[in-house]
Amino acid sequence: MDQTNSPGSRLDTSHQKPGQSKSGGWRWGPFTFRVPFLHLKFVPSQFIQGLVVASGTSLIMAPVMIGYFGLSFEESLALLLLANTVLCASFVVFGEPFAPGMLTPAFPLVLTFIVSGYPEGPERFQVMTALSLSLAAIALVFSLSGLSKRMMRALPVALKAGIIFGAAISALDRVFIKDVALFETHTFSAITALLVALLFTFSAPVQNLRTRYKWLDSVCCLGLLPGFVAAAVVGVLVGEIQFDIRWGLFLPPVAETLAKVSPLSIGWPPVSMYLEVLPLAFVAYVILFGDFVTGTEMIHSAQSAREDDPVDTNFERSEIAVALRNAVSAVFAPLFPYQGVLWTGVHAVVIQTWRRGRDKMRNLHSGIGSYYGFGLPLIYLCWPWISLIKPIMAIALMLTLALTAFACIMVAAPLVKKPLEMVCALVIGFMLAMFDVWTALGAAVFLLVFINGNLPRWQKKAESSEQPSQVASAGD
């Protein structure tokens, strides 16, 4: 997530090339349907990366479905197959120029909210359906009314930072307190995975070396994969991990899974549940908006190098696409973390290849389409790959949550410029991670209005007065 009201942010480029890109496609309404191999060309480098990284990373949700939602391993795989099919196919159907992905910062918040507030079984899937439909409704209403950008500019910076801090605190609490047993059973492999991932992702010396060594840059671009590989090697050497490769095709139990997760089978969420999840859905929307800004700025930063492939971005159109996709997912694959507009790491990798020229990637849409297997994640039907990932799925989940925490802190910290805003943001984040959402939002309103002074008329008085107010002074 990036700062949503930064100077010079360009959220809408539809005035430049309305709905047109040299990648072509079939227009339907405001969207563009692109047919694989006709409008979307095959990019081998992106396809191979997606096959390994995207499928392997997505499987981290399997232990969550098993441990917290009561599904079997096979049913978890079937749900992931359905959720990923909806996610990947949405890129082909709607044609938005972003690598779609999880609402990663919202994931730890959602997991804590559901696990602490609802019993295992159908009710937890109803909560995810309610969250998915609520987020879809918020995005649709704000898009059609034109309120999106105005509302996001009006949100106090301390609140935006607090939401992201909350995701970081919740993730760290899950990794090092609630699920600390993983470090007791897989001590060496878990610590190795964490150290390797932190080095290749956040280490300043390693990032400096990337500019000198192409092989190191290539390894760093693989995201979580180096940590997975290191954990697997160390785990096998010390006896913490054993692999049992299974051959053949996996036939997912789709009907049995839908009977346990779909509102068509378990019933639709009651009205009271929609009211309970509404604040969290709004938090997810703030993250969704930030992801759109981040993805758009990435495209703009590389657009000058690819004037032959003008890319059209429009937040209102993207909101409608996300709303329609999430509504479908709520019915057939209510996996709320898969509701995002952007997978930041993948988007950055594809953009870097795209900016190097037409010989590397014909157009941006072809690169993203190839990474996502043109909307068909068939790798989930391959038992050898599934059985290879299965022993390290718990470590993969830990790794994703830990890196999410680090990334969220790095994004949230620069948003706030004053000590008082930082204090308010940290307290709001702690409240979001440790208490129910309504309590956290109530505390946020008190902190923002009565402590930080985020009230328009107070701000006007402070600006018109020669002597700054006590609140303004404390915040400097």
N, C-alpha and C positions, 0 to 999 in steps of 0.2 A: 504494500500500500504506500502511496506517495502523498505528499501534501496537496490537498485538493484546491487550495486557493493561492497557489504560488504565482507570482507575477509572470505573465507571459505564457501561462498554461493554455494550450490550444485543445479544447475538448471537441471541437466540431470542425471538420474539414470538408463537409458536404458542399460548401459553397465553391470549393475549388474544382472538383470533378464529380458532379452529382451522380452518385450511383454507378460511376463508370471506372473501370480499371482494365488495363490491357490483358488481364487474365480472363476476361469475358465471363459468360454465364447467362443463365435464363432468369430474367426478372420476374418476380411475383410479389406484388405489393411493393413495400420498401426494401425487400430482401432480394438476394441473388442466389439461385441454385446452381451449383457448379458440379458438373458430371466428372467423376474420376476418369483420367486418361484422355478426356476430351478437353475440358477446361482446366483440369488439374493435372499437371504433368508429374511423372514419377521422379523423385529426387532420392537416389539410393542412400546417400549419407544420412538424411533425415529419417528415412524409413528404418534403417538399421538401429539408429539411436532410439527411436520410438519403440521398436520391438523389444529392446532390452530394458531401457530406463523406464518408459511409461508403464509398461505392463508390470514390471517388477515393483515399482513404487506403488501402483494401485493396489497390489495384493496386501499392503500393510493394513488395509481395512478388514481383512479376513479375521485376524485375532480379535478385533473390536466386536465384530458381529458374533463371534463365538463366545467371547468372555462376557459381554454386556447385553447381548440381545437374544441369546439362547438359540442361535442357529447352529447347524452342523457345519463341518468344513465344506462339504459339497454344496449345501444350501447357500453358504456365504459366497462361494465362487459363482453360483448362479446369479445371486443378487448383484455382485460386482460386474458380471458380464452384462446384465441388463442396464445397470447404471452407466457403465462405460460406453455401451452401444448408443444410448440416448445422448451422452455427452459428445462422443466422437461424430455421430451422425448430424448433430446440430450444426457443426461447422460446415458440412456439405450443404445442408438444407437452407441455412440462413446466410451463409457466406460472410460472417463477420470476420475481420482481419486479425483475430486474436487466437492464441493457443488456449483453448478452454481448459479449465481445471478446477481444483477444489478451492473452497473458501478457507484456505489454510489457517489464517489467524482466528477464524470463527470456530474451527474444529474443536480445540480444547474447551472453549466456553460452552459449546453445544453438548459435548460429551459430559462435562461436569453437570450441566443443567438437567440432562435427561437421566443420568445414572442416579443422581442424588434426589430427584423429585418423583420418579415414576418406577413402578415395579417392573421386573423383567417379564417380557411377553408382548402380546399385541399392543398394549398401551404405549410402549416405547416407539413402536413403528407408527402409531397414530400421531404421536408427538412430532415425529419427523415429517409426516404428511402435512400436519398443521403448519409446521415451520416452512416447508417448501411452498405451500399454497399462500401463506402470509407474505413471504418474500416476493413471490410472483405478483401478488396483488399490489404490494407497495411499489414495486418497479413499474407495473403497468399504469397505476394511477399517477405516479410522479412523472412518467414519460408523457402520457397523454395530456396532462395539465400543464406541462412545461415548468414544473416547480423544482425539478431535480437540482439544477445548478444553483438556483437562488437559495434553496434550503441548505445545500452543502456549504456555500460561502458563509451562511449565517451561523453555522455550528462553531462554537468556541474551539480554539485550537486545543485547549486543555482537555476537552471532551474527546476529540479525535485521538489525541495521544493516549488518554486514559483507556479507551476501548482497546487500543493495540497493546498497551501495557497489561491490560487484563488478560488478553490472550497469552502473553508471555508468562505471566505469573501462573495462570491455570495450567499451561503446558509443563512448566517446571515442577509444579506441585504434583502433577500426574506422574512425571518421570522419576523424580527423586524422593517422593514421599508415598504416594498411593501405590505405585507399581515398582517400588524399590526392590521387590523380591527378584526381579530380573537380574539385577547386579549380583545377587547372592547365588543364583543358579548358573549364570553365564558371566562370571566376573571378568575373565580375560577378553572374551569375544565382544562383550558389550562395551567395555572401556576402550578397546582397540577401535571399534567402529566409531565411537564418539570422538576420539582423538583424531583419527584420520579425517573424518568428515569436517571437523572444525578447522583442521589445518588447510585442507583443500578449498574450503568455502570462505573462511573469515581471516586466516592468517595474513597479516600485512606483508611479511617477508616473502611468503609464497606467492602472493598476488603480484609483487614486484618481479619475481623470477618468471612469471608467466609471459612477460613481454620479451624475455630473452630466450626461452626454451619452448618451442612449439609443442613438444610432446607433453610438457607439463600443462600447457594451456588446454590441450586436448583432454587430458585427464580431469582437470578442474571443470571442464564443460560437461562432464558426465554426471555432475550433481551428487546424488546419494550413492551412486554405484560403487565408487572406490571404497566407501565405508562398508558396503555390503560384502564386497570381495575380501577385504581385510578381515572382517569378522568371521567369514566362512573359513578362511585359511587358518587363522589362529584357533578358532573353535574346534576344527578338526584335529589340529596338532595337540591341543590340550585335552581333548576328549569331551568338550562341552557340546559339540554338535555332531550329529551323525546324519548322513544322507542316505535315503532309500529311494532311488530313482524308479519311477513307475513309467512304463511305456504304454503307448496307445493313445486313443482320443478320449477326451473327457466329454461325456454327455450330461450337461447340467440338468438337474431336476427343477426345471423352470416352473412347472405346474405346482409342485409341492411348495416351492419357495413363495410363489405368488399367493398361495393359500395362507401363508403365515405373515406376509408383509403388506399386501395390497389392501387398500381401503375397500375395494370391491368385495373382498372376502372377510376381513376382520371388522368392517364397519368404518364409517367416516368419523373423524374426530368431533366431539361435542363442541358446542359454541364456547363453553367455558375454557376449553383447551386453547382455542384460537386467541382468547384474551390473555391467557397465561404466557403464550409464546410471542405475543406481539412485540414487547420490548426487545427480545433477543433477535427477532426478525428485522427490526429496525437497525440494531447494531450490525447485523450481517449486511444490510443495505449500505451502511456507511463504508464498510470494507469493500463492498462491490464497487461503489463509486471510486474509491481510491485505486482499486485495481485497474479500472478503466483508464483513469488518468495516467497511471504508470505505463500501461500498455501503449497508450496513444503517444506519450512522450518518447518511448522507445522507437516507435515507427518514425516519428518526426526527426529524431536524431540521425536516422539513417536515410531518410527520404532524399536528401540532396545527392547522395551517392547512387540513387536508383530513380532518376527522373524518368526513365523509360517505363517504370511500373508505378504510376501514381496510386496511392492507397487512400480510400475514402473511409473516414471514421466519423461516426455520429452517435452520441451517447443515447439520445432518445430512441434511436432505432435499435441499438444494442440492448437497451433495457427491455424493449418489447420482445426481442429474440430470447433473452434470458428468461423472461416471464413465461413465454409459451413453452420453452424447453423444460423449465422447472415444474410447470403444471403437469406436463406429460410424465415427468419423472416421479412426481408425487403419487401418481396412480399406479405405475408399474414398477418403480424402483425408488421407494422413498428413502433415499440415502442422502440426508441433507448436506453433508460436507461437499457433495458433488454439485454444488449450485453456483459455482463461481464463473466469472467472465474471463479469468486469466490464470494460467499457470506461468508465473513470472519467470522461473528458471528456464523452462522450455521456450517461452516466447523470446527470451534474451538470446538463447542459442540459435534459434532459427533466424532472428534478425541479424545476428553477426554474420551468418553465412550469406543471407540475402544481400547485405550491403556490399559484399565483395564482388558482385557483378552478375550479369546474366548467364555467364558460363558456369557459375556455381549454382545458381538457382534462377530459373526462368522468371518466376514471380513469387511473391510472398505467399499467396494462397496455395500454390503448389507445394511449397516447403512445409507449411503447416499441415496440409492434407496428407502428405507423405508421412509425416511424423505420427499422425493419428490413424495410419493404415486406411486412409480414405473412408473413415467412418465405420470400419468393420474390425473390431479388436479380436480377431480370430485366435490370437495367441492364448486366450483363456480356454481354448478347447484342447490344448496340448499338455498332456499329462507329464511328459519329461520336464518341461519348463516349470509347471506348477510344483511338482515334487522337488525340484531343485531349490525353489524359493521357500517352500513351506518351513524348513527347519530354522530359517532366520527371519521369519515374519515378525516375531515379537521384538527382535532387535531392530528391525526396520521401522516398526511403529515408534519405538523409543527414540530412534535417530531422527525421525521426522518431527516428532514433538519437540525434541531438544533444539534442533536447528530452527524450527519455527519460533521458539522462544528467543534465540539469539537474533534472528532476523527481525522480529517484531520490535525488540529493544532498540536495534540499530535504526529502525525506521521511525519509531516514536520519539526517541530522544531529541533529534534535531528539530522536531516540530515546535517544541516549547522553547522560548527564549528567556523567560523570567523565572527566578527561583520559586515564586509563589505558584505560578502556573505548573511548574514541575511537581511541586508538592501535591497540588490538587489532582493532577493527572495520575500520579502514583497511587494516591488514596482511592481514586475512582477505579483504577485498574485492580487494586486489591479487593475492593468491594465487589466488583464484577466477578472476580475469580472465586471468592470465598462465600458470598451470600447470594440470595435469590436476586433475579434481575430487577424486580420492582424496588427492593430495598436499595440496591446499588444505584438505580436511577434517581431515587429520592435523595440519597446522599450526594449524588452528582449535582442535582439541582441546587441543593443547599450550598455546596462548595463553590459552584460556579457563580451563583447569584450573590450570596452573602459574604463569601470569603474572597473570591477573585474579582467580583464586581462586574460580571458579564451581563449587564443590563443596559440596553441601548440608551435610556435617558440618563443613567449614571455616567456612561461614557461621554455623552454630549456635554454634561456638566463639567466633567473633568477636563475635556478639551477646551471649553470656553473659559475655564478658570485659570488665573495666572499661577495659583499655587496648586500643585498636584495633590490629589486626595491621599489619605492614609493608605488606601488600598493600592493605589498606583505606586506609591513610594515603596511599599512592602514588596511589590512585584518586581521592582527594578533590580 
